[in-house]
Amino acid sequence: MKLTCEECGAEIPSDLCPACKEPAPRWAKFCPSCGKDLARPATLSKGKNKKRKLCSDDSCIGIIGPDGLCTECGKRP
């Protein structure tokens, strides 16, 4: 069974819950069917992402680029 958006009908990327075998969105922290914790390994701890430096502005989602500026807001760290 595939998950689909109730508003637009688009398919939602999902995996089967290891406990109840029902589909759960890949970004879900808990299974929507049974409530099992779906803790997944962090993806930022591998490879080149390990060395990324996040913007020091707590309200910004950018990273510091090679030029020393934030890729989103343009500030220096």
PQR file of N, CA, C, O and H, with PARSE charges and radii, in Angstrom:
ATOM      1  N   MET A   1       0.835  -1.178   0.000 -0.4000 1.5000
ATOM      2  CA  MET A   1       0.000   0.000   0.000 -0.0000 2.0000
ATOM      3  C   MET A   1       0.882   1.244   0.000  0.5500 1.7000
ATOM      4  O   MET A   1       1.840   1.329   0.768 -0.5500 1.4000
ATOM      5  N   LYS A   2       0.561   2.205  -0.856 -0.4000 1.5000
ATOM      6  CA  LYS A   2       1.316   3.442  -0.952 -0.0000 2.0000
ATOM      7  C   LYS A   2       0.570   4.556  -0.242  0.5500 1.7000
ATOM      8  O   LYS A   2      -0.660   4.574  -0.196 -0.5500 1.4000
ATOM      9  H   LYS A   2      -0.217   2.136  -1.481  0.4000 1.0000
ATOM     10  N   LEU A   3       1.340   5.489   0.311 -0.4000 1.5000
ATOM     11  CA  LEU A   3       0.740   6.664   0.932 -0.0000 2.0000
ATOM     12  C   LEU A   3       0.593   7.749  -0.120  0.5500 1.7000
ATOM     13  O   LEU A   3       1.494   7.959  -0.932 -0.5500 1.4000
ATOM     14  H   LEU A   3       2.340   5.475   0.273  0.4000 1.0000
ATOM     15  N   THR A   4      -0.535   8.436  -0.108 -0.4000 1.5000
ATOM     16  CA  THR A   4      -0.746   9.543  -1.029 -0.0000 2.0000
ATOM     17  C   THR A   4      -1.259  10.757  -0.270  0.5500 1.7000
ATOM     18  O   THR A   4      -1.933  10.631   0.753 -0.5500 1.4000
ATOM     19  H   THR A   4      -1.267   8.266   0.552  0.4000 1.0000
ATOM     20  N   CYS A   5      -0.927  11.935  -0.788 -0.4000 1.5000
ATOM     21  CA  CYS A   5      -1.383  13.192  -0.198 -0.0000 2.0000
ATOM     22  C   CYS A   5      -2.888  13.303  -0.401  0.5500 1.7000
ATOM     23  O   CYS A   5      -3.392  13.100  -1.506 -0.5500 1.4000
ATOM     24  H   CYS A   5      -0.380  12.038  -1.618  0.4000 1.0000
ATOM     25  N   GLU A   6      -3.599  13.627   0.672 -0.4000 1.5000
ATOM     26  CA  GLU A   6      -5.058  13.740   0.591 -0.0000 2.0000
ATOM     27  C   GLU A   6      -5.497  14.947  -0.234  0.5500 1.7000
ATOM     28  O   GLU A   6      -6.606  14.956  -0.769 -0.5500 1.4000
ATOM     29  H   GLU A   6      -3.190  13.792   1.569  0.4000 1.0000
ATOM     30  N   GLU A   7      -4.638  15.974  -0.343 -0.4000 1.5000
ATOM     31  CA  GLU A   7      -5.014  17.184  -1.074 -0.0000 2.0000
ATOM     32  C   GLU A   7      -4.704  17.111  -2.561  0.5500 1.7000
ATOM     33  O   GLU A   7      -5.541  17.463  -3.392 -0.5500 1.4000
ATOM     34  H   GLU A   7      -3.738  15.967   0.092  0.4000 1.0000
ATOM     35  N   CYS A   8      -3.481  16.645  -2.904 -0.4000 1.5000
ATOM     36  CA  CYS A   8      -3.097  16.676  -4.322 -0.0000 2.0000
ATOM     37  C   CYS A   8      -2.963  15.302  -4.960  0.5500 1.7000
ATOM     38  O   CYS A   8      -2.860  15.199  -6.183 -0.5500 1.4000
ATOM     39  H   CYS A   8      -2.801  16.359  -2.229  0.4000 1.0000
ATOM     40  N   GLY A   9      -2.962  14.235  -4.149 -0.4000 1.5000
ATOM     41  CA  GLY A   9      -2.861  12.889  -4.695 -0.0000 2.0000
ATOM     42  C   GLY A   9      -1.451  12.420  -4.989  0.5500 1.7000
ATOM     43  O   GLY A   9      -1.259  11.314  -5.495 -0.5500 1.4000
ATOM     44  H   GLY A   9      -3.045  14.318  -3.156  0.4000 1.0000
ATOM     45  N   ALA A  10      -0.441  13.259  -4.675 -0.4000 1.5000
ATOM     46  CA  ALA A  10       0.948  12.880  -4.934 -0.0000 2.0000
ATOM     47  C   ALA A  10       1.363  11.743  -4.003  0.5500 1.7000
ATOM     48  O   ALA A  10       0.903  11.659  -2.864 -0.5500 1.4000
ATOM     49  H   ALA A  10      -0.597  14.157  -4.264  0.4000 1.0000
ATOM     50  N   GLU A  11       2.231  10.877  -4.497 -0.4000 1.5000
ATOM     51  CA  GLU A  11       2.725   9.775  -3.677 -0.0000 2.0000
ATOM     52  C   GLU A  11       3.700  10.312  -2.633  0.5500 1.7000
ATOM     53  O   GLU A  11       4.551  11.144  -2.950 -0.5500 1.4000
ATOM     54  H   GLU A  11       2.605  10.945  -5.422  0.4000 1.0000
ATOM     55  N   ILE A  12       3.582   9.847  -1.404 -0.4000 1.5000
ATOM     56  CA  ILE A  12       4.454  10.259  -0.310 -0.0000 2.0000
ATOM     57  C   ILE A  12       5.507   9.174  -0.125  0.5500 1.7000
ATOM     58  O   ILE A  12       5.162   8.010   0.076 -0.5500 1.4000
ATOM     59  H   ILE A  12       2.891   9.171  -1.147  0.4000 1.0000
ATOM     60  N   PRO A  13       6.801   9.540  -0.190 -0.5600 1.5000
ATOM     61  CA  PRO A  13       7.851   8.540   0.022  0.2800 2.0000
ATOM     62  C   PRO A  13       7.675   7.894   1.394  0.5500 1.7000
ATOM     63  O   PRO A  13       7.564   8.584   2.407 -0.5500 1.4000
ATOM     64  N   SER A  14       7.652   6.560   1.415 -0.4000 1.5000
ATOM     65  CA  SER A  14       7.401   5.876   2.682 -0.0000 2.0000
ATOM     66  C   SER A  14       8.172   4.568   2.770  0.5500 1.7000
ATOM     67  O   SER A  14       8.646   4.033   1.767 -0.5500 1.4000
ATOM     68  H   SER A  14       7.743   5.999   0.592  0.4000 1.0000
ATOM     69  N   ASP A  15       8.284   4.070   3.988 -0.4000 1.5000
ATOM     70  CA  ASP A  15       8.885   2.780   4.288 -0.0000 2.0000
ATOM     71  C   ASP A  15       7.898   2.031   5.166  0.5500 1.7000
ATOM     72  O   ASP A  15       7.030   2.637   5.794 -0.5500 1.4000
ATOM     73  H   ASP A  15       7.900   4.505   4.802  0.4000 1.0000
ATOM     74  N   LEU A  16       8.032   0.722   5.206 -0.4000 1.5000
ATOM     75  CA  LEU A  16       7.153  -0.063   6.076 -0.0000 2.0000
ATOM     76  C   LEU A  16       7.649  -0.003   7.513  0.5500 1.7000
ATOM     77  O   LEU A  16       8.850  -0.093   7.766 -0.5500 1.4000
ATOM     78  H   LEU A  16       8.737   0.230   4.696  0.4000 1.0000
ATOM     79  N   CYS A  17       6.737   0.147   8.437 -0.4000 1.5000
ATOM     80  CA  CYS A  17       7.052   0.128   9.860 -0.0000 2.0000
ATOM     81  C   CYS A  17       7.540  -1.275  10.206  0.5500 1.7000
ATOM     82  O   CYS A  17       6.910  -2.258   9.817 -0.5500 1.4000
ATOM     83  H   CYS A  17       5.761   0.220   8.231  0.4000 1.0000
ATOM     84  N   PRO A  18       8.664  -1.383  10.939 -0.5600 1.5000
ATOM     85  CA  PRO A  18       9.160  -2.714  11.299  0.2800 2.0000
ATOM     86  C   PRO A  18       8.238  -3.460  12.267  0.5500 1.7000
ATOM     87  O   PRO A  18       8.306  -4.686  12.362 -0.5500 1.4000
ATOM     88  N   ALA A  19       7.386  -2.741  12.977 -0.4000 1.5000
ATOM     89  CA  ALA A  19       6.507  -3.388  13.958 -0.0000 2.0000
ATOM     90  C   ALA A  19       5.197  -3.862  13.340  0.5500 1.7000
ATOM     91  O   ALA A  19       4.837  -5.032  13.467 -0.5500 1.4000
ATOM     92  H   ALA A  19       7.330  -1.745  12.900  0.4000 1.0000
ATOM     93  N   CYS A  20       4.477  -2.951  12.667 -0.4000 1.5000
ATOM     94  CA  CYS A  20       3.143  -3.312  12.170 -0.0000 2.0000
ATOM     95  C   CYS A  20       3.081  -3.516  10.656  0.5500 1.7000
ATOM     96  O   CYS A  20       2.045  -3.915  10.125 -0.5500 1.4000
ATOM     97  H   CYS A  20       4.769  -2.000  12.564  0.4000 1.0000
ATOM     98  N   LYS A  21       4.179  -3.245   9.965 -0.4000 1.5000
ATOM     99  CA  LYS A  21       4.281  -3.436   8.507 -0.0000 2.0000
ATOM    100  C   LYS A  21       3.359  -2.517   7.700  0.5500 1.7000
ATOM    101  O   LYS A  21       3.080  -2.795   6.534 -0.5500 1.4000
ATOM    102  H   LYS A  21       5.021  -2.920  10.397  0.4000 1.0000
ATOM    103  N   GLU A  22       2.886  -1.432   8.304 -0.4000 1.5000
ATOM    104  CA  GLU A  22       2.086  -0.435   7.594 -0.0000 2.0000
ATOM    105  C   GLU A  22       3.027   0.640   7.067  0.5500 1.7000
ATOM    106  O   GLU A  22       4.082   0.864   7.661 -0.5500 1.4000
ATOM    107  H   GLU A  22       3.112  -1.206   9.252  0.4000 1.0000
ATOM    108  N   PRO A  23       2.679   1.321   5.957 -0.5600 1.5000
ATOM    109  CA  PRO A  23       3.553   2.371   5.443  0.2800 2.0000
ATOM    110  C   PRO A  23       3.596   3.579   6.379  0.5500 1.7000
ATOM    111  O   PRO A  23       2.588   3.968   6.968 -0.5500 1.4000
ATOM    112  N   ALA A  24       4.796   4.161   6.499 -0.4000 1.5000
ATOM    113  CA  ALA A  24       5.005   5.365   7.304 -0.0000 2.0000
ATOM    114  C   ALA A  24       5.862   6.321   6.481  0.5500 1.7000
ATOM    115  O   ALA A  24       6.834   5.884   5.866 -0.5500 1.4000
ATOM    116  H   ALA A  24       5.616   3.845   6.021  0.4000 1.0000
ATOM    117  N   PRO A  25       5.531   7.615   6.451 -0.5600 1.5000
ATOM    118  CA  PRO A  25       6.351   8.578   5.708  0.2800 2.0000
ATOM    119  C   PRO A  25       7.811   8.486   6.143  0.5500 1.7000
ATOM    120  O   PRO A  25       8.096   8.278   7.322 -0.5500 1.4000
ATOM    121  N   ARG A  26       8.730   8.638   5.200 -0.4000 1.5000
ATOM    122  CA  ARG A  26      10.159   8.510   5.504 -0.0000 2.0000
ATOM    123  C   ARG A  26      10.625   9.518   6.542  0.5500 1.7000
ATOM    124  O   ARG A  26      11.596   9.261   7.254 -0.5500 1.4000
ATOM    125  H   ARG A  26       8.499   8.807   4.242  0.4000 1.0000
ATOM    126  N   TRP A  27       9.962  10.648   6.642 -0.4000 1.5000
ATOM    127  CA  TRP A  27      10.391  11.671   7.599 -0.0000 2.0000
ATOM    128  C   TRP A  27       9.700  11.526   8.959  0.5500 1.7000
ATOM    129  O   TRP A  27       9.981  12.291   9.881 -0.5500 1.4000
ATOM    130  H   TRP A  27       9.174  10.857   6.063  0.4000 1.0000
ATOM    131  N   ALA A  28       8.804  10.553   9.084 -0.4000 1.5000
ATOM    132  CA  ALA A  28       8.067  10.372  10.339 -0.0000 2.0000
ATOM    133  C   ALA A  28       8.982   9.875  11.451  0.5500 1.7000
ATOM    134  O   ALA A  28       9.826   9.006  11.230 -0.5500 1.4000
ATOM    135  H   ALA A  28       8.576   9.931   8.335  0.4000 1.0000
ATOM    136  N   LYS A  29       8.811  10.430  12.638 -0.4000 1.5000
ATOM    137  CA  LYS A  29       9.570   9.976  13.801 -0.0000 2.0000
ATOM    138  C   LYS A  29       8.873   8.801  14.471  0.5500 1.7000
ATOM    139  O   LYS A  29       9.509   7.983  15.136 -0.5500 1.4000
ATOM    140  H   LYS A  29       8.126  11.136  12.817  0.4000 1.0000
ATOM    141  N   PHE A  30       7.556   8.726  14.286 -0.4000 1.5000
ATOM    142  CA  PHE A  30       6.768   7.643  14.857 -0.0000 2.0000
ATOM    143  C   PHE A  30       5.812   7.112  13.801  0.5500 1.7000
ATOM    144  O   PHE A  30       5.352   7.867  12.945 -0.5500 1.4000
ATOM    145  H   PHE A  30       7.039   9.390  13.745  0.4000 1.0000
ATOM    146  N   CYS A  31       5.510   5.822  13.854 -0.4000 1.5000
ATOM    147  CA  CYS A  31       4.577   5.213  12.917 -0.0000 2.0000
ATOM    148  C   CYS A  31       3.180   5.792  13.164  0.5500 1.7000
ATOM    149  O   CYS A  31       2.720   5.802  14.305 -0.5500 1.4000
ATOM    150  H   CYS A  31       5.884   5.209  14.550  0.4000 1.0000
ATOM    151  N   PRO A  32       2.495   6.277  12.114 -0.5600 1.5000
ATOM    152  CA  PRO A  32       1.154   6.814  12.302  0.2800 2.0000
ATOM    153  C   PRO A  32       0.114   5.734  12.622  0.5500 1.7000
ATOM    154  O   PRO A  32      -0.974   6.048  13.104 -0.5500 1.4000
ATOM    155  N   SER A  33       0.438   4.477  12.360 -0.4000 1.5000
ATOM    156  CA  SER A  33      -0.504   3.389  12.629 -0.0000 2.0000
ATOM    157  C   SER A  33      -0.382   2.825  14.040  0.5500 1.7000
ATOM    158  O   SER A  33      -1.386   2.663  14.733 -0.5500 1.4000
ATOM    159  H   SER A  33       1.322   4.221  11.969  0.4000 1.0000
ATOM    160  N   CYS A  34       0.856   2.523  14.472 -0.4000 1.5000
ATOM    161  CA  CYS A  34       1.023   1.865  15.776 -0.0000 2.0000
ATOM    162  C   CYS A  34       1.794   2.695  16.798  0.5500 1.7000
ATOM    163  O   CYS A  34       1.812   2.348  17.979 -0.5500 1.4000
ATOM    164  H   CYS A  34       1.671   2.655  13.909  0.4000 1.0000
ATOM    165  N   GLY A  35       2.428   3.783  16.369 -0.4000 1.5000
ATOM    166  CA  GLY A  35       3.147   4.657  17.291 -0.0000 2.0000
ATOM    167  C   GLY A  35       4.581   4.259  17.585  0.5500 1.7000
ATOM    168  O   GLY A  35       5.232   4.891  18.416 -0.5500 1.4000
ATOM    169  H   GLY A  35       2.413   4.065  15.410  0.4000 1.0000
ATOM    170  N   LYS A  36       5.096   3.214  16.918 -0.4000 1.5000
ATOM    171  CA  LYS A  36       6.474   2.778  17.147 -0.0000 2.0000
ATOM    172  C   LYS A  36       7.451   3.889  16.801  0.5500 1.7000
ATOM    173  O   LYS A  36       7.264   4.612  15.822 -0.5500 1.4000
ATOM    174  H   LYS A  36       4.567   2.700  16.243  0.4000 1.0000
ATOM    175  N   ASP A  37       8.501   4.019  17.615 -0.4000 1.5000
ATOM    176  CA  ASP A  37       9.576   4.974  17.365 -0.0000 2.0000
ATOM    177  C   ASP A  37      10.318   4.524  16.107  0.5500 1.7000
ATOM    178  O   ASP A  37      10.817   3.400  16.049 -0.5500 1.4000
ATOM    179  H   ASP A  37       8.653   3.432  18.410  0.4000 1.0000
ATOM    180  N   LEU A  38      10.389   5.386  15.117 -0.4000 1.5000
ATOM    181  CA  LEU A  38      11.045   5.051  13.854 -0.0000 2.0000
ATOM    182  C   LEU A  38      12.397   5.735  13.739  0.5500 1.7000
ATOM    183  O   LEU A  38      12.768   6.197  12.660 -0.5500 1.4000
ATOM    184  H   LEU A  38       9.983   6.299  15.164  0.4000 1.0000
ATOM    185  N   ALA A  39      13.130   5.804  14.827 -0.4000 1.5000
ATOM    186  CA  ALA A  39      14.432   6.468  14.828 -0.0000 2.0000
ATOM    187  C   ALA A  39      15.270   5.936  13.673  0.5500 1.7000
ATOM    188  O   ALA A  39      15.469   4.732  13.516 -0.5500 1.4000
ATOM    189  H   ALA A  39      12.829   5.429  15.703  0.4000 1.0000
ATOM    190  N   ARG A  40      15.744   6.866  12.882 -0.4000 1.5000
ATOM    191  CA  ARG A  40      16.581   6.508  11.734 -0.0000 2.0000
ATOM    192  C   ARG A  40      17.958   7.130  11.929  0.5500 1.7000
ATOM    193  O   ARG A  40      18.077   8.156  12.599 -0.5500 1.4000
ATOM    194  H   ARG A  40      15.582   7.845  13.009  0.4000 1.0000
ATOM    195  N   PRO A  41      18.989   6.534  11.362 -0.5600 1.5000
ATOM    196  CA  PRO A  41      20.320   7.097  11.513  0.2800 2.0000
ATOM    197  C   PRO A  41      20.405   8.487  10.887  0.5500 1.7000
ATOM    198  O   PRO A  41      19.792   8.748   9.851 -0.5500 1.4000
ATOM    199  N   ALA A  42      21.152   9.357  11.510 -0.4000 1.5000
ATOM    200  CA  ALA A  42      21.334  10.711  10.977 -0.0000 2.0000
ATOM    201  C   ALA A  42      22.107  10.643   9.671  0.5500 1.7000
ATOM    202  O   ALA A  42      23.058   9.871   9.548 -0.5500 1.4000
ATOM    203  H   ALA A  42      21.650   9.146  12.351  0.4000 1.0000
ATOM    204  N   THR A  43      21.703  11.452   8.692 -0.4000 1.5000
ATOM    205  CA  THR A  43      22.361  11.422   7.394 -0.0000 2.0000
ATOM    206  C   THR A  43      23.473  12.451   7.289  0.5500 1.7000
ATOM    207  O   THR A  43      24.267  12.389   6.350 -0.5500 1.4000
ATOM    208  H   THR A  43      20.931  12.079   8.792  0.4000 1.0000
ATOM    209  N   LEU A  44      23.560  13.395   8.220 -0.4000 1.5000
ATOM    210  CA  LEU A  44      24.585  14.418   8.140 -0.0000 2.0000
ATOM    211  C   LEU A  44      25.915  13.983   8.732  0.5500 1.7000
ATOM    212  O   LEU A  44      26.879  14.746   8.684 -0.5500 1.4000
ATOM    213  H   LEU A  44      22.916  13.444   8.983  0.4000 1.0000
ATOM    214  N   SER A  45      25.997  12.793   9.284 -0.4000 1.5000
ATOM    215  CA  SER A  45      27.227  12.362   9.933 -0.0000 2.0000
ATOM    216  C   SER A  45      28.171  11.625   8.988  0.5500 1.7000
ATOM    217  O   SER A  45      29.206  11.129   9.431 -0.5500 1.4000
ATOM    218  H   SER A  45      25.214  12.173   9.323  0.4000 1.0000
ATOM    219  N   LYS A  46      27.847  11.540   7.714 -0.4000 1.5000
ATOM    220  CA  LYS A  46      28.673  10.792   6.782 -0.0000 2.0000
ATOM    221  C   LYS A  46      29.340  11.720   5.771  0.5500 1.7000
ATOM    222  O   LYS A  46      28.812  12.783   5.443 -0.5500 1.4000
ATOM    223  H   LYS A  46      27.005  11.943   7.354  0.4000 1.0000
ATOM    224  N   GLY A  47      30.483  11.312   5.294 -0.4000 1.5000
ATOM    225  CA  GLY A  47      31.161  11.949   4.183 -0.0000 2.0000
ATOM    226  C   GLY A  47      31.398  13.439   4.324  0.5500 1.7000
ATOM    227  O   GLY A  47      31.739  13.931   5.399 -0.5500 1.4000
ATOM    228  H   GLY A  47      30.912  10.449   5.560  0.4000 1.0000
ATOM    229  N   LYS A  48      31.211  14.156   3.209 -0.4000 1.5000
ATOM    230  CA  LYS A  48      31.534  15.581   3.171 -0.0000 2.0000
ATOM    231  C   LYS A  48      30.626  16.416   4.066  0.5500 1.7000
ATOM    232  O   LYS A  48      31.012  17.518   4.454 -0.5500 1.4000
ATOM    233  H   LYS A  48      30.934  13.756   2.336  0.4000 1.0000
ATOM    234  N   ASN A  49      29.435  15.930   4.407 -0.4000 1.5000
ATOM    235  CA  ASN A  49      28.523  16.691   5.264 -0.0000 2.0000
ATOM    236  C   ASN A  49      29.065  16.852   6.672  0.5500 1.7000
ATOM    237  O   ASN A  49      28.635  17.747   7.400 -0.5500 1.4000
ATOM    238  H   ASN A  49      29.122  15.034   4.092  0.4000 1.0000
ATOM    239  N   LYS A  50      30.003  16.001   7.069 -0.4000 1.5000
ATOM    240  CA  LYS A  50      30.582  16.058   8.400 -0.0000 2.0000
ATOM    241  C   LYS A  50      31.245  17.410   8.666  0.5500 1.7000
ATOM    242  O   LYS A  50      31.242  17.897   9.796 -0.5500 1.4000
ATOM    243  H   LYS A  50      30.352  15.275   6.478  0.4000 1.0000
ATOM    244  N   LYS A  51      31.810  18.007   7.627 -0.4000 1.5000
ATOM    245  CA  LYS A  51      32.587  19.233   7.779 -0.0000 2.0000
ATOM    246  C   LYS A  51      31.770  20.498   7.540  0.5500 1.7000
ATOM    247  O   LYS A  51      32.319  21.598   7.584 -0.5500 1.4000
ATOM    248  H   LYS A  51      31.813  17.611   6.708  0.4000 1.0000
ATOM    249  N   ARG A  52      30.474  20.363   7.290 -0.4000 1.5000
ATOM    250  CA  ARG A  52      29.649  21.540   7.048 -0.0000 2.0000
ATOM    251  C   ARG A  52      29.538  22.371   8.309  0.5500 1.7000
ATOM    252  O   ARG A  52      29.453  21.835   9.413 -0.5500 1.4000
ATOM    253  H   ARG A  52      30.028  19.469   7.255  0.4000 1.0000
ATOM    254  N   LYS A  53      29.541  23.680   8.138 -0.4000 1.5000
ATOM    255  CA  LYS A  53      29.370  24.582   9.269 -0.0000 2.0000
ATOM    256  C   LYS A  53      28.056  25.314   9.077  0.5500 1.7000
ATOM    257  O   LYS A  53      27.837  25.957   8.050 -0.5500 1.4000
ATOM    258  H   LYS A  53      29.611  24.115   7.240  0.4000 1.0000
ATOM    259  N   LEU A  54      27.178  25.212  10.076 -0.4000 1.5000
ATOM    260  CA  LEU A  54      25.874  25.848  10.000 -0.0000 2.0000
ATOM    261  C   LEU A  54      25.981  27.329  10.302  0.5500 1.7000
ATOM    262  O   LEU A  54      26.890  27.760  11.011 -0.5500 1.4000
ATOM    263  H   LEU A  54      27.356  24.690  10.910  0.4000 1.0000
ATOM    264  N   CYS A  55      25.055  28.108   9.766 -0.4000 1.5000
ATOM    265  CA  CYS A  55      24.985  29.539  10.018 -0.0000 2.0000
ATOM    266  C   CYS A  55      24.793  29.762  11.521  0.5500 1.7000
ATOM    267  O   CYS A  55      24.074  29.012  12.182 -0.5500 1.4000
ATOM    268  H   CYS A  55      24.317  27.758   9.190  0.4000 1.0000
ATOM    269  N   SER A  56      25.439  30.793  12.045 -0.4000 1.5000
ATOM    270  CA  SER A  56      25.348  31.075  13.476 -0.0000 2.0000
ATOM    271  C   SER A  56      24.038  31.762  13.867  0.5500 1.7000
ATOM    272  O   SER A  56      23.722  31.860  15.053 -0.5500 1.4000
ATOM    273  H   SER A  56      26.023  31.402  11.508  0.4000 1.0000
ATOM    274  N   ASP A  57      23.279  32.236  12.882 -0.4000 1.5000
ATOM    275  CA  ASP A  57      21.986  32.861  13.153 -0.0000 2.0000
ATOM    276  C   ASP A  57      20.972  31.744  13.405  0.5500 1.7000
ATOM    277  O   ASP A  57      20.692  30.948  12.509 -0.5500 1.4000
ATOM    278  H   ASP A  57      23.536  32.157  11.919  0.4000 1.0000
ATOM    279  N   ASP A  58      20.428  31.681  14.602 -0.4000 1.5000
ATOM    280  CA  ASP A  58      19.527  30.586  14.975 -0.0000 2.0000
ATOM    281  C   ASP A  58      18.248  30.517  14.138  0.5500 1.7000
ATOM    282  O   ASP A  58      17.579  29.483  14.125 -0.5500 1.4000
ATOM    283  H   ASP A  58      20.655  32.328  15.330  0.4000 1.0000
ATOM    284  N   SER A  59      17.903  31.589  13.447 -0.4000 1.5000
ATOM    285  CA  SER A  59      16.682  31.565  12.646 -0.0000 2.0000
ATOM    286  C   SER A  59      16.969  31.248  11.176  0.5500 1.7000
ATOM    287  O   SER A  59      16.051  31.250  10.356 -0.5500 1.4000
ATOM    288  H   SER A  59      18.446  32.428  13.457  0.4000 1.0000
ATOM    289  N   CYS A  60      18.222  30.977  10.836 -0.4000 1.5000
ATOM    290  CA  CYS A  60      18.618  30.716   9.443 -0.0000 2.0000
ATOM    291  C   CYS A  60      18.914  29.231   9.254  0.5500 1.7000
ATOM    292  O   CYS A  60      19.407  28.566  10.165 -0.5500 1.4000
ATOM    293  H   CYS A  60      18.968  30.975  11.501  0.4000 1.0000
ATOM    294  N   ILE A  61      18.606  28.718   8.058 -0.4000 1.5000
ATOM    295  CA  ILE A  61      18.848  27.299   7.767 -0.0000 2.0000
ATOM    296  C   ILE A  61      20.059  27.078   6.870  0.5500 1.7000
ATOM    297  O   ILE A  61      20.307  25.953   6.434 -0.5500 1.4000
ATOM    298  H   ILE A  61      18.206  29.258   7.318  0.4000 1.0000
ATOM    299  N   GLY A  62      20.817  28.136   6.588 -0.4000 1.5000
ATOM    300  CA  GLY A  62      21.941  28.042   5.662 -0.0000 2.0000
ATOM    301  C   GLY A  62      23.185  27.418   6.259  0.5500 1.7000
ATOM    302  O   GLY A  62      23.271  27.158   7.459 -0.5500 1.4000
ATOM    303  H   GLY A  62      20.615  29.050   6.942  0.4000 1.0000
ATOM    304  N   ILE A  63      24.151  27.188   5.374 -0.4000 1.5000
ATOM    305  CA  ILE A  63      25.469  26.701   5.774 -0.0000 2.0000
ATOM    306  C   ILE A  63      26.498  27.713   5.285  0.5500 1.7000
ATOM    307  O   ILE A  63      26.230  28.501   4.377 -0.5500 1.4000
ATOM    308  H   ILE A  63      24.082  27.400   4.399  0.4000 1.0000
ATOM    309  N   ILE A  64      27.670  27.681   5.894 -0.4000 1.5000
ATOM    310  CA  ILE A  64      28.729  28.595   5.499 -0.0000 2.0000
ATOM    311  C   ILE A  64      29.394  28.048   4.233  0.5500 1.7000
ATOM    312  O   ILE A  64      29.894  26.923   4.217 -0.5500 1.4000
ATOM    313  H   ILE A  64      27.888  27.042   6.631  0.4000 1.0000
ATOM    314  N   GLY A  65      29.392  28.851   3.189 -0.4000 1.5000
ATOM    315  CA  GLY A  65      29.955  28.450   1.908 -0.0000 2.0000
ATOM    316  C   GLY A  65      31.459  28.645   1.857  0.5500 1.7000
ATOM    317  O   GLY A  65      32.052  29.124   2.824 -0.5500 1.4000
ATOM    318  H   GLY A  65      28.986  29.765   3.202  0.4000 1.0000
ATOM    319  N   PRO A  66      32.089  28.278   0.737 -0.5600 1.5000
ATOM    320  CA  PRO A  66      33.538  28.396   0.597  0.2800 2.0000
ATOM    321  C   PRO A  66      34.027  29.848   0.696  0.5500 1.7000
ATOM    322  O   PRO A  66      35.193  30.088   1.010 -0.5500 1.4000
ATOM    323  N   ASP A  67      33.145  30.809   0.430 -0.4000 1.5000
ATOM    324  CA  ASP A  67      33.524  32.217   0.515 -0.0000 2.0000
ATOM    325  C   ASP A  67      33.426  32.774   1.931  0.5500 1.7000
ATOM    326  O   ASP A  67      33.711  33.950   2.154 -0.5500 1.4000
ATOM    327  H   ASP A  67      32.198  30.614   0.175  0.4000 1.0000
ATOM    328  N   GLY A  68      33.020  31.930   2.900 -0.4000 1.5000
ATOM    329  CA  GLY A  68      32.917  32.351   4.283 -0.0000 2.0000
ATOM    330  C   GLY A  68      31.597  33.008   4.632  0.5500 1.7000
ATOM    331  O   GLY A  68      31.434  33.501   5.748 -0.5500 1.4000
ATOM    332  H   GLY A  68      32.788  30.974   2.719  0.4000 1.0000
ATOM    333  N   LEU A  69      30.646  33.028   3.698 -0.4000 1.5000
ATOM    334  CA  LEU A  69      29.342  33.641   3.926 -0.0000 2.0000
ATOM    335  C   LEU A  69      28.260  32.569   3.964  0.5500 1.7000
ATOM    336  O   LEU A  69      28.396  31.511   3.349 -0.5500 1.4000
ATOM    337  H   LEU A  69      30.779  32.628   2.791  0.4000 1.0000
ATOM    338  N   CYS A  70      27.186  32.854   4.691 -0.4000 1.5000
ATOM    339  CA  CYS A  70      26.057  31.940   4.750 -0.0000 2.0000
ATOM    340  C   CYS A  70      25.404  31.856   3.371  0.5500 1.7000
ATOM    341  O   CYS A  70      25.228  32.872   2.699 -0.5500 1.4000
ATOM    342  H   CYS A  70      27.075  33.713   5.190  0.4000 1.0000
ATOM    343  N   THR A  71      25.049  30.649   2.956 -0.4000 1.5000
ATOM    344  CA  THR A  71      24.442  30.453   1.640 -0.0000 2.0000
ATOM    345  C   THR A  71      23.006  30.975   1.570  0.5500 1.7000
ATOM    346  O   THR A  71      22.483  31.178   0.474 -0.5500 1.4000
ATOM    347  H   THR A  71      25.192  29.823   3.501  0.4000 1.0000
ATOM    348  N   GLU A  72      22.352  31.199   2.732 -0.4000 1.5000
ATOM    349  CA  GLU A  72      20.977  31.673   2.755 -0.0000 2.0000
ATOM    350  C   GLU A  72      20.860  33.172   3.035  0.5500 1.7000
ATOM    351  O   GLU A  72      20.214  33.904   2.285 -0.5500 1.4000
ATOM    352  H   GLU A  72      22.777  31.034   3.622  0.4000 1.0000
ATOM    353  N   CYS A  73      21.497  33.621   4.132 -0.4000 1.5000
ATOM    354  CA  CYS A  73      21.312  35.013   4.545 -0.0000 2.0000
ATOM    355  C   CYS A  73      22.505  35.907   4.213  0.5500 1.7000
ATOM    356  O   CYS A  73      22.396  37.131   4.299 -0.5500 1.4000
ATOM    357  H   CYS A  73      22.022  33.026   4.741  0.4000 1.0000
ATOM    358  N   GLY A  74      23.624  35.330   3.841 -0.4000 1.5000
ATOM    359  CA  GLY A  74      24.798  36.118   3.441 -0.0000 2.0000
ATOM    360  C   GLY A  74      25.649  36.622   4.592  0.5500 1.7000
ATOM    361  O   GLY A  74      26.626  37.333   4.356 -0.5500 1.4000
ATOM    362  H   GLY A  74      23.713  34.336   3.771  0.4000 1.0000
ATOM    363  N   LYS A  75      25.313  36.280   5.826 -0.4000 1.5000
ATOM    364  CA  LYS A  75      26.084  36.751   6.983 -0.0000 2.0000
ATOM    365  C   LYS A  75      27.362  35.938   7.150  0.5500 1.7000
ATOM    366  O   LYS A  75      27.475  34.804   6.683 -0.5500 1.4000
ATOM    367  H   LYS A  75      24.519  35.702   6.017  0.4000 1.0000
ATOM    368  N   ARG A  76      28.316  36.560   7.832 -0.4000 1.5000
ATOM    369  CA  ARG A  76      29.532  35.834   8.225 -0.0000 2.0000
ATOM    370  C   ARG A  76      29.260  35.168   9.570  0.5500 1.7000
ATOM    371  O   ARG A  76      28.473  35.678  10.367 -0.5500 1.4000
ATOM    372  H   ARG A  76      28.224  37.481   8.211  0.4000 1.0000
ATOM    373  N   PRO A  77      29.911  34.023   9.829 -0.5600 1.5000
ATOM    374  CA  PRO A  77      29.667  33.331  11.107  0.2800 2.0000
ATOM    375  C   PRO A  77      30.175  34.124  12.299  0.5500 1.7000
ATOM    376  O   PRO A  77      30.045  33.678  13.439 -0.5500 1.4000
TER
END
